[in-house]
């Protein structure tokens, strides 16, 4: 499950709290600005081995949230896509995204 979460995080470019903290503590002159920009529109929660929740702005105003949890010896991935634009909630807009998530988590897509 940790591997599936890592694959999804990398592919969909989610930012973890550790990455934001590292950017903030980098010691570079613009580190605060960089960390703030990285954190904008993101949410990260992790309990390695049992649960991950990653969320970020998708496009300009939409929002993608993926949750990976342990279900016995299997992992469950729950995806939520939010948009104020009704056209972005139709299959024509989200079909490719939904088709990619499971193969990406399983390592079948790179």
DSSP file (Angstrom, degrees, kcal/mol; ACC not computed):
  #  RESIDUE AA STRUCTURE BP1 BP2  ACC     N-H-->O    O-->H-N    N-H-->O    O-->H-N    TCO  KAPPA ALPHA  PHI   PSI    X-CA   Y-CA   Z-CA
    1    1 A X     >        0   0    0      0, 0.0     4,-2.4     0, 0.0     5,-0.2   0.000 360.0 360.0 360.0 -36.7    0.0    0.0    0.0
    2    2 A X  H  >  +     0   0    0      1,-0.2     4,-2.3     2,-0.2     5,-0.1   0.890 360.0  50.4 -63.0 -37.8    2.9    2.4    0.7
    3    3 A X  H  > S+     0   0    0      2,-0.2     4,-2.4     1,-0.2    -1,-0.2   0.912 109.3  50.4 -65.7 -42.8    4.2    1.7   -2.8
    4    4 A X  H  > S+     0   0    0      1,-0.2     4,-2.3     2,-0.2    -2,-0.2   0.923 111.5  48.3 -60.9 -44.8    0.8    2.4   -4.3
    5    5 A X  H  X S+     0   0    0     -4,-2.4     4,-2.8     1,-0.2    -1,-0.2   0.904 110.9  50.9 -62.9 -41.2    0.6    5.7   -2.4
    6    6 A X  H  X S+     0   0    0     -4,-2.3     4,-2.5     2,-0.2     5,-0.2   0.897 109.7  50.4 -64.0 -39.8    4.1    6.6   -3.5
    7    7 A X  H  X S+     0   0    0     -4,-2.4     4,-2.7     2,-0.2     5,-0.2   0.936 113.3  44.9 -63.1 -45.9    3.3    5.9   -7.1
    8    8 A X  H  X S+     0   0    0     -4,-2.3     4,-2.5     2,-0.2     6,-0.2   0.909 112.6  51.9 -65.1 -42.0    0.2    8.1   -7.0
    9    9 A X  H  <>S+     0   0    0     -4,-2.8     5,-2.0    -5,-0.2     4,-0.5   0.939 114.7  41.9 -58.6 -48.5    2.0   10.8   -5.2
   10   10 A X  H ><5S+     0   0    0     -4,-2.5     3,-0.7     3,-0.2    -2,-0.2   0.945 116.9  46.0 -65.6 -49.4    4.8   11.0   -7.7
   11   11 A X  H 3<5S+     0   0    0     -4,-2.7    -2,-0.2     1,-0.2    -1,-0.2   0.905 120.1  37.8 -65.1 -42.9    2.6   10.6  -10.8
   12   12 A X  T 3<5S-     0   0    0     -4,-2.5    -1,-0.2    -5,-0.2    -2,-0.2   0.366 108.7-123.0 -93.4   6.3    0.0   13.2   -9.8
   13   13 A X  T < 5 +     0   0    0     -3,-0.7    -3,-0.2    -4,-0.5     2,-0.2   0.883  43.8 173.7  58.3  46.7    2.6   15.5   -8.2
   14   14 A X      < -     0   0    0     -5,-2.0     2,-0.5    -6,-0.2    -1,-0.2  -0.548  25.0-134.2 -78.0 152.2    1.1   15.7   -4.7
   15   15 A X        -     0   0    0     40,-0.3    40,-0.2    -2,-0.2     2,-0.1  -0.936  14.3-144.7-112.9 127.6    3.2   17.5   -2.2
   16   16 A X     >  -     0   0    0     -2,-0.5     4,-1.7     1,-0.1     5,-0.1  -0.455  25.0-114.1 -86.1 162.1    3.8   16.0    1.3
   17   17 A X  H  > S+     0   0    0      1,-0.2     4,-2.5     2,-0.2     5,-0.2   0.862 117.7  57.5 -60.6 -36.7    4.0   18.0    4.5
   18   18 A X  H  > S+     0   0    0      1,-0.2     4,-2.5     2,-0.2    -1,-0.2   0.887 105.0  50.2 -62.6 -39.2    7.7   16.9    4.8
   19   19 A X  H  > S+     0   0    0      2,-0.2     4,-2.0     1,-0.2    -1,-0.2   0.884 111.2  48.4 -67.3 -37.9    8.5   18.4    1.4
   20   20 A X  H  X S+     0   0    0     -4,-1.7     4,-2.2     2,-0.2    -2,-0.2   0.915 112.7  48.2 -67.5 -42.8    6.9   21.7    2.4
   21   21 A X  H  X S+     0   0    0     -4,-2.5     4,-2.1     2,-0.2    -2,-0.2   0.913 110.6  51.3 -62.8 -43.5    8.8   21.8    5.7
   22   22 A X  H  < S+     0   0    0     -4,-2.5    -1,-0.2     1,-0.2    -2,-0.2   0.898 110.4  49.1 -61.6 -40.6   12.1   21.0    3.9
   23   23 A X  H >< S+     0   0    0     -4,-2.0     3,-1.0     1,-0.2     5,-0.3   0.901 111.4  49.6 -65.0 -40.2   11.5   23.8    1.4
   24   24 A X  H 3< S+     0   0    0     -4,-2.2     3,-0.4     1,-0.2    -2,-0.2   0.853 115.5  43.0 -66.3 -34.7   10.7   26.2    4.3
   25   25 A X  T 3< S+     0   0    0     -4,-2.1    -1,-0.2     1,-0.2    -2,-0.2   0.233  80.8 106.9 -96.1  13.7   13.8   25.2    6.2
   26   26 A X  S <  S-     0   0    0     -3,-1.0    -1,-0.2    -4,-0.1    -2,-0.1   0.716  80.3-131.1 -68.9 -19.5   16.1   25.2    3.2
   27   27 A X        +     0   0    0     -3,-0.4     2,-0.1     1,-0.3    -1,-0.1   0.449  60.6 135.5  84.4  -1.6   17.9   28.4    4.3
   28   28 A X    >   -     0   0    0     -5,-0.3     3,-1.9     1,-0.1    -1,-0.3  -0.465  68.6-111.3 -78.9 155.8   17.5   30.0    0.9
   29   29 A X  T 3  S+     0   0    0      1,-0.3     3,-0.2    -2,-0.1     4,-0.1   0.777 116.6  38.3 -58.1 -30.7   16.4   33.6    0.7
   30   30 A X  T 3> S+     0   0    0      1,-0.2     4,-2.5     2,-0.1    -1,-0.3   0.118  79.5 117.6-107.9  21.5   13.0   32.8   -0.8
   31   31 A X  H <> S+     0   0    0     -3,-1.9     4,-2.6     1,-0.2     5,-0.2   0.859  74.4  51.8 -61.7 -38.3   12.4   29.6    1.2
   32   32 A X  H  > S+     0   0    0     -4,-0.3     4,-2.2    -3,-0.2    -1,-0.2   0.920 111.6  46.8 -63.5 -43.4    9.2   30.9    2.9
   33   33 A X  H  > S+     0   0    0      2,-0.2     4,-2.5     1,-0.2    -2,-0.2   0.919 112.6  49.8 -64.3 -44.0    7.7   32.0   -0.4
   34   34 A X  H  X S+     0   0    0     -4,-2.5     4,-2.4     1,-0.2    -2,-0.2   0.927 111.6  48.3 -61.4 -46.3    8.6   28.6   -2.0
   35   35 A X  H  X S+     0   0    0     -4,-2.6     4,-2.0     1,-0.2    -1,-0.2   0.895 111.6  50.0 -62.8 -40.6    7.0   26.7    0.9
   36   36 A X  H  X S+     0   0    0     -4,-2.2     4,-1.3     2,-0.2    -1,-0.2   0.914 111.1  48.6 -63.9 -43.1    3.9   28.8    0.8
   37   37 A X  H  < S+     0   0    0     -4,-2.5    -2,-0.2     1,-0.2    -1,-0.2   0.898 111.6  49.9 -63.9 -40.3    3.5   28.3   -3.0
   38   38 A X  H  < S+     0   0    0     -4,-2.4    -1,-0.2     1,-0.2    -2,-0.2   0.868 112.5  47.6 -65.3 -36.0    4.0   24.5   -2.6
   39   39 A X  H >< S+     0   0    0     -4,-2.0     3,-2.2    -5,-0.2    -1,-0.2   0.699  82.5 113.8 -79.9 -20.7    1.4   24.4    0.2
   40   40 A X  T 3< S-     0   0    0     -4,-1.3    17,-0.3     1,-0.3     3,-0.1  -0.331  94.0  -3.8 -60.7 121.2   -1.3   26.4   -1.6
   41   41 A X  T 3  S+     0   0    0      1,-0.3     2,-0.3    -2,-0.2    -1,-0.3   0.571 109.3 117.4  76.7   9.7   -4.3   24.2   -2.4
   42   42 A X    <   -     0   0    0     -3,-2.2     2,-0.3    14,-0.2    -1,-0.3  -0.765  39.4-175.8-110.6 156.8   -2.6   21.0   -1.0
   43   43 A X  E     -A   55   0A   0     12,-2.1    12,-2.4    -2,-0.3     2,-0.4  -0.970   6.2-177.7-146.7 134.6   -3.5   18.7    1.8
   44   44 A X  E     +A   54   0A   0     -2,-0.3     2,-0.3    10,-0.2    10,-0.2  -0.998   8.7 166.2-139.2 131.8   -1.5   15.8    3.0
   45   45 A X  E     +A   53   0A   0      8,-2.5     8,-3.0    -2,-0.4     2,-0.4  -0.982  11.5 176.1-143.5 133.1   -2.1   13.2    5.7
   46   46 A X  E     +A   52   0A   0     -2,-0.3     2,-0.3     6,-0.2     6,-0.2  -0.994  27.0 174.8-145.9 136.8   -0.2    9.9    6.1
   47   47 A X  E >>  -A   51   0A   0      4,-3.4     3,-2.6    -2,-0.4     4,-2.2  -0.796  43.4-131.6-128.9  86.9    0.0    7.0    8.5
   48   48 A X  T 34 S+     0   0    0     -2,-0.3     4,-0.1     1,-0.3    -2,-0.0  -0.041  88.0  21.1 -47.3 135.3    2.5    4.8    6.6
   49   49 A X  T 34 S+     0   0    0      1,-0.1    -1,-0.3    20,-0.0     3,-0.1   0.217 133.2  37.3  91.1 -14.2    1.3    1.2    6.4
   50   50 A X  T <4 S+     0   0    0     -3,-2.6    20,-1.8     1,-0.3     2,-0.3   0.631 113.8   8.7-137.1 -31.5   -2.4    2.1    6.9
   51   51 A X  E  <  +AB  47  69A   0     -4,-2.2    -4,-3.4    18,-0.2     2,-0.3  -0.970  41.6 179.2-162.2 138.5   -3.6    5.4    5.3
   52   52 A X  E     -AB  46  68A   0     16,-2.3    16,-2.5    -2,-0.3     2,-0.4  -0.995   4.6-174.2-136.8 139.4   -2.6    8.2    3.0
   53   53 A X  E     +AB  45  67A   0     -8,-3.0    -8,-2.5    -2,-0.3     2,-0.4  -0.982   9.8 175.4-132.5 122.4   -4.7   11.2    1.9
   54   54 A X  E     +AB  44  66A   0     12,-2.8    12,-3.0    -2,-0.4     2,-0.3  -0.991   2.1 171.4-131.4 135.5   -3.3   13.5   -0.7
   55   55 A X  E     +AB  43  65A   0    -12,-2.4   -12,-2.1    -2,-0.4     2,-0.3  -0.995   2.8 157.1-145.3 145.3   -5.1   16.5   -2.2
   56   56 A X  E     - B   0  64A   0      8,-2.1     8,-2.5    -2,-0.3   -14,-0.2  -0.990  47.8 -80.7-160.7 163.5   -4.3   19.3   -4.5
   57   57 A X  E     - B   0  63A   0    -17,-0.3     2,-0.5    -2,-0.3     6,-0.3  -0.500  42.6-154.1 -65.8 136.7   -5.6   21.9   -7.0
   58   58 A X  E  >  - B   0  62A   0      4,-2.8     4,-1.2    -2,-0.2     3,-0.4  -0.972  62.7 -24.8-119.5 118.5   -6.1   20.2  -10.3
   59   59 A X  T  4 S-     0   0    0     -2,-0.5    -2,-0.0     1,-0.2     0, 0.0  -0.642 118.4 -42.3  75.4-136.9   -6.0   22.6  -13.3
   60   60 A X  T  4 S-     0   0    0     -2,-0.3    -1,-0.2     3,-0.0    -3,-0.1   0.844 133.0  -1.5 -95.8 -39.9   -6.9   26.1  -12.2
   61   61 A X  T  4 S+     0   0    0     -3,-0.4    -2,-0.2    -4,-0.1    23,-0.1   0.485 103.0  98.2-133.7  -6.5   -9.9   25.6   -9.9
   62   62 A X  E  <  -B   58   0A   0     -4,-1.2    -4,-2.8    21,-0.1     2,-0.4  -0.314  58.3-141.9 -80.7 169.5  -10.7   21.9   -9.6
   63   63 A X  E     -BC  57  82A   0     19,-2.5    19,-2.8    -6,-0.3     2,-0.5  -0.995   9.1-162.6-140.4 130.7   -9.5   19.7   -6.8
   64   64 A X  E     -BC  56  81A   0     -8,-2.5    -8,-2.1    -2,-0.4     2,-0.4  -0.950   8.7-176.6-114.3 129.7   -8.3   16.1   -6.8
   65   65 A X  E     -BC  55  80A   0     15,-2.7    15,-2.8    -2,-0.5     2,-0.4  -0.994   2.2-172.5-126.3 129.6   -8.2   14.0   -3.6
   66   66 A X  E     -BC  54  79A   0    -12,-3.0   -12,-2.8    -2,-0.4     2,-0.4  -0.980   1.6-169.4-120.7 134.1   -6.8   10.5   -3.5
   67   67 A X  E     -BC  53  78A   0     11,-2.6    11,-2.8    -2,-0.4     2,-0.5  -0.988   1.1-168.8-122.2 131.2   -7.0    8.3   -0.4
   68   68 A X  E     +BC  52  77A   0    -16,-2.5   -16,-2.3    -2,-0.4     2,-0.3  -0.983  16.2 169.5-120.1 124.0   -5.2    5.0   -0.1
   69   69 A X  E     -BC  51  76A   0      7,-2.5     7,-3.1    -2,-0.5     2,-0.4  -0.940  36.0-107.6-135.6 157.1   -6.1    2.7    2.8
   70   70 A X  E     - C   0  75A   0    -20,-1.8     2,-0.4    -2,-0.3     5,-0.2  -0.694  26.5-176.3 -85.0 131.7   -5.4   -0.8    3.9
   71   71 A X  E >   - C   0  74A   0      3,-3.4     3,-2.0    -2,-0.4     2,-0.4  -0.815  64.4 -65.5-125.7  87.3   -8.3   -3.3    3.6
   72   72 A X  T 3  S-     0   0    0     -2,-0.4    -1,-0.1     1,-0.3     0, 0.0  -0.552 117.4 -16.8  66.6-122.9   -7.0   -6.5    5.0
   73   73 A X  T 3  S+     0   0    0     -2,-0.4    -1,-0.3    -3,-0.1     2,-0.2   0.377 131.5  72.7 -93.8   4.6   -4.2   -7.7    2.7
   74   74 A X  E <  S-C   71   0A   0     -3,-2.0    -3,-3.4   -73,-0.0     2,-0.4  -0.672  75.1-126.7-112.6 167.4   -5.4   -5.3   -0.1
   75   75 A X  E     -C   70   0A   0     -5,-0.2     2,-0.4    -2,-0.2    -5,-0.2  -0.907  15.8-151.9-112.5 145.0   -5.2   -1.6   -0.6
   76   76 A X  E     -C   69   0A   0     -7,-3.1    -7,-2.5    -2,-0.4     2,-0.5  -0.964   4.7-159.6-117.2 133.3   -8.3    0.5   -1.5
   77   77 A X  E     -C   68   0A   0     -2,-0.4     2,-0.5    -9,-0.2    -9,-0.2  -0.958   6.0-171.3-113.7 125.9   -8.0    3.7   -3.5
   78   78 A X  E     -C   67   0A   0    -11,-2.8   -11,-2.6    -2,-0.5     2,-0.4  -0.972   5.8-165.4-116.2 127.9  -10.7    6.3   -3.2
   79   79 A X  E     -C   66   0A   0     -2,-0.5     2,-0.4   -13,-0.2   -13,-0.2  -0.928   6.1-173.4-116.6 137.3  -10.7    9.3   -5.6
   80   80 A X  E     -C   65   0A   0    -15,-2.8   -15,-2.7    -2,-0.4     2,-0.5  -0.997   1.9-170.4-129.2 130.6  -12.7   12.4   -5.3
   81   81 A X  E     -C   64   0A   0     -2,-0.4     2,-0.4   -17,-0.2   -17,-0.2  -0.984   7.5-171.7-122.4 123.8  -12.8   15.1   -8.0
   82   82 A X  E     +C   63   0A   0    -19,-2.8   -19,-2.5    -2,-0.5     2,-0.3  -0.922  11.1 160.9-118.7 141.6  -14.4   18.5   -7.2
   83   83 A X        -     0   0    0     -2,-0.4   -21,-0.1   -21,-0.2    -2,-0.0  -0.981  38.7-147.1-154.4 145.2  -15.2   21.3   -9.6
   84   84 A X  S    S+     0   0    0     -2,-0.3     2,-0.7   -23,-0.1    -1,-0.1   0.587  87.4  83.5 -82.8 -12.8  -17.5   24.3   -9.7
   85   85 A X  S >  S-     0   0    0      1,-0.1     3,-1.7    -3,-0.0     4,-0.4  -0.834  71.0-154.2 -95.1 110.9  -17.7   23.9  -13.4
   86   86 A X  G >  S+     0   0    0     -2,-0.7     3,-1.2     1,-0.3     4,-0.2   0.790  93.2  62.5 -56.0 -29.4  -20.4   21.2  -14.2
   87   87 A X  G >  S+     0   0    0      1,-0.3     3,-1.0     2,-0.2     6,-0.3   0.810  96.4  59.2 -66.1 -28.6  -18.7   20.4  -17.5
   88   88 A X  G <  S+     0   0    0     -3,-1.7    -1,-0.3     1,-0.2    -2,-0.2   0.568  99.6  57.8 -77.0  -8.1  -15.6   19.3  -15.6
   89   89 A X  G <  S+     0   0    0     -3,-1.2    -1,-0.2    -4,-0.4    -2,-0.2   0.397  85.6 101.4-100.9   1.1  -17.7   16.6  -13.8
   90   90 A X  S X> S-     0   0    0     -3,-1.0     4,-1.9    -4,-0.2     3,-1.5  -0.508  85.6-111.4 -85.2 155.8  -18.8   14.9  -16.9
   91   91 A X  H 3> S+     0   0    0      1,-0.3     4,-2.6     2,-0.2     5,-0.2   0.839 115.0  63.4 -54.0 -37.3  -17.3   11.6  -18.2
   92   92 A X  H 34 S+     0   0    0      1,-0.2    -1,-0.3     2,-0.2     4,-0.2   0.822 110.8  38.8 -59.9 -29.9  -15.7   13.4  -21.2
   93   93 A X  H <4 S+     0   0    0     -3,-1.5     4,-0.3    -6,-0.3    -1,-0.2   0.855 128.0  29.2 -86.7 -39.3  -13.6   15.5  -18.8
   94   94 A X  H  X S+     0   0    0     -4,-1.9     4,-2.5     1,-0.1     5,-0.3   0.537  90.0  95.9-103.5  -8.5  -12.8   12.9  -16.1
   95   95 A X  H  X S+     0   0    0     -4,-2.6     4,-2.0    -5,-0.3    -1,-0.1   0.880  87.4  46.8 -54.0 -46.1  -12.7    9.6  -18.0
   96   96 A X  H  > S+     0   0    0     -4,-0.2     4,-1.2    -5,-0.2    -1,-0.2   0.912 112.0  51.4 -64.7 -42.6   -9.0    9.5  -18.7
   97   97 A X  H >> S+     0   0    0     -4,-0.3     4,-1.4     1,-0.2     3,-0.7   0.945 110.9  47.0 -59.1 -50.0   -8.2   10.4  -15.0
   98   98 A X  H 3X S+     0   0    0     -4,-2.5     4,-0.6     1,-0.2    -1,-0.2   0.867 110.9  52.9 -61.8 -36.2  -10.4    7.6  -13.7
   99   99 A X  H 3< S+     0   0    0     -4,-2.0     4,-0.5    -5,-0.3    -1,-0.2   0.745 110.5  48.4 -71.6 -22.9   -8.9    5.1  -16.1
  100  100 A X  H <X S+     0   0    0     -4,-1.2     4,-2.2    -3,-0.7     5,-0.2   0.788  93.1  73.9 -87.1 -30.0   -5.3    6.0  -15.0
  101  101 A X  H  X S+     0   0    0     -4,-1.4     4,-2.5     1,-0.2     5,-0.2   0.913  98.3  40.6 -60.4 -53.9   -5.6    5.8  -11.2
  102  102 A X  H  X S+     0   0    0     -4,-0.6     4,-2.4     1,-0.2     6,-0.2   0.944 116.5  47.9 -65.7 -48.4   -5.8    2.0  -10.6
  103  103 A X  H  >>S+     0   0    0     -4,-0.5     5,-2.4     1,-0.2     6,-1.2   0.881 113.0  50.9 -59.6 -34.3   -3.2    1.0  -13.1
  104  104 A X  H ><5S+     0   0    0     -4,-2.2     3,-0.9     4,-0.2    -1,-0.2   0.931 110.5  47.6 -66.0 -45.4   -0.9    3.7  -11.8
  105  105 A X  H 3<5S+     0   0    0     -4,-2.5    -2,-0.2     1,-0.2    -1,-0.2   0.860 112.7  50.0 -63.9 -35.0   -1.3    2.5   -8.2
  106  106 A X  H 3<5S-     0   0    0     -4,-2.4    -1,-0.2    -5,-0.2    -2,-0.2   0.562 114.8-116.1 -80.5  -8.9   -0.7   -1.1   -9.3
  107  107 A X  T <<5S+     0   0    0     -3,-0.9    -3,-0.2    -4,-0.6    -2,-0.1   0.639  83.9 118.7  83.3  14.2    2.5   -0.1  -11.2
  108  108 A X  S   <S+     0   0    0     -5,-2.4     2,-0.4    -6,-0.2    -4,-0.2   0.675  73.0  47.2 -84.4 -18.2    1.1   -1.1  -14.6
  109  109 A X              0   0    0     -6,-1.2    -2,-0.2    -9,-0.1    -1,-0.1  -0.949 360.0 360.0-122.2 142.4    1.4    2.5  -15.9
  110  110 A X              0   0    0     -2,-0.4    -1,-0.1   -99,-0.0    -6,-0.0   0.366 360.0 360.0-125.9 360.0    4.5    4.7  -15.5
